[in-house]
Amino acid sequence: MKKAIAIVVAVVFILSYAVPLFALPASIEKLYGGTKEVVTSPIELGKAAVDGVKGVDTLHLKPFGLIGGVLKGSISMIHHIVSGTRDIVTFPIK
């Protein structure tokens, strides 16, 4: 039993020093988040277009919902690209 307790204490002691090594620094997380925003920004365009079409009830107004959704998605996509690029450029600055 004493041997098991000693092993558990040793493992906890080792992990307490090893686990922070696996954590990403804040600047790398900022770079990762910015890259993810830029890469996934085109998804906003399609998502907003689908939401715009679903938001219109009558059939003859669906093209207007599509146009509005594409415009809204374009603005959202540009916003994600700009904020992601800002995070990528400024990632060394915490």
C-alpha positions as a printed Julia matrix, in Angstrom:
94×3 Matrix{Float64}:
   0.0    0.0     0.0
   2.83   2.38    0.81
   4.37   1.62   -2.55
   1.12   2.48   -4.37
   0.79   5.79   -2.5
   4.4    6.63   -3.32
   3.78   5.9    -7.0
   0.62   8.03   -7.06
   2.44  10.92   -5.37
   5.33  10.61   -7.84
   2.96  10.58  -10.84
   1.05  13.62   -9.54
   4.34  15.43   -8.92
   5.61  14.68  -12.42
   2.31  15.63  -14.08
   2.18  18.91  -12.19
   5.33  19.95  -14.03
   4.61  18.25  -17.36
   1.04  19.4   -18.01
   1.85  23.12  -18.43
   4.27  22.16  -21.21
   1.31  20.96  -23.29
  -0.65  24.18  -22.83
  -0.39  26.6   -25.73
   0.86  30.09  -24.99
  -1.68  32.86  -25.48
   0.04  34.15  -28.6
  -0.16  30.76  -30.33
  -3.84  30.49  -29.37
  -4.4   33.93  -30.9
  -2.69  32.83  -34.13
  -4.74  29.63  -34.21
  -8.0   31.52  -33.6
  -7.24  34.07  -36.32
  -6.34  31.39  -38.83
  -9.51  29.48  -37.99
 -11.63  32.62  -38.5
 -10.1   33.35  -41.9
 -10.39  29.76  -43.11
 -13.98  29.27  -41.94
 -15.23  32.71  -43.06
 -16.74  31.5   -46.38
 -19.1   29.28  -44.4
 -20.84  32.44  -43.18
 -21.84  33.3   -46.74
 -23.63  30.03  -47.38
 -25.16  29.91  -43.92
 -26.62  33.42  -44.22
 -27.94  32.7   -47.73
 -29.77  29.6   -46.53
 -31.13  31.49  -43.52
 -32.31  34.3   -45.81
 -34.24  31.89  -48.03
 -35.73  30.08  -45.02
 -36.82  33.39  -43.54
 -39.16  34.15  -46.46
 -42.52  32.37  -46.44
 -43.89  33.01  -49.93
 -42.33  31.45  -53.0
 -42.18  34.58  -55.17
 -40.13  36.45  -52.5
 -37.5   33.72  -52.02
 -35.01  35.34  -54.49
 -35.08  38.5   -52.4
 -34.36  36.44  -49.31
 -31.44  34.85  -51.14
 -30.05  38.24  -52.19
 -30.45  39.61  -48.67
 -28.84  36.52  -47.21
 -25.89  36.75  -49.58
 -25.4   40.43  -48.71
 -25.63  39.73  -44.99
 -23.29  36.74  -45.37
 -20.8   38.82  -47.34
 -20.65  41.43  -44.61
 -20.25  38.73  -41.97
 -17.55  37.01  -44.04
 -15.61  40.25  -44.47
 -15.88  40.87  -40.73
 -14.45  37.43  -39.96
 -11.65  37.88  -42.49
 -10.67  41.28  -41.09
 -10.77  40.22  -37.45
  -8.93  36.97  -38.22
  -6.26  38.83  -40.18
  -5.89  41.27  -37.31
  -5.34  38.36  -34.93
  -2.8   36.76  -37.28
  -0.84  39.98  -37.73
  -0.85  40.9   -34.05
  -0.33  37.44  -32.55
   3.19  38.24  -31.24
   1.66  41.13  -29.31
  -0.23  39.66  -26.41
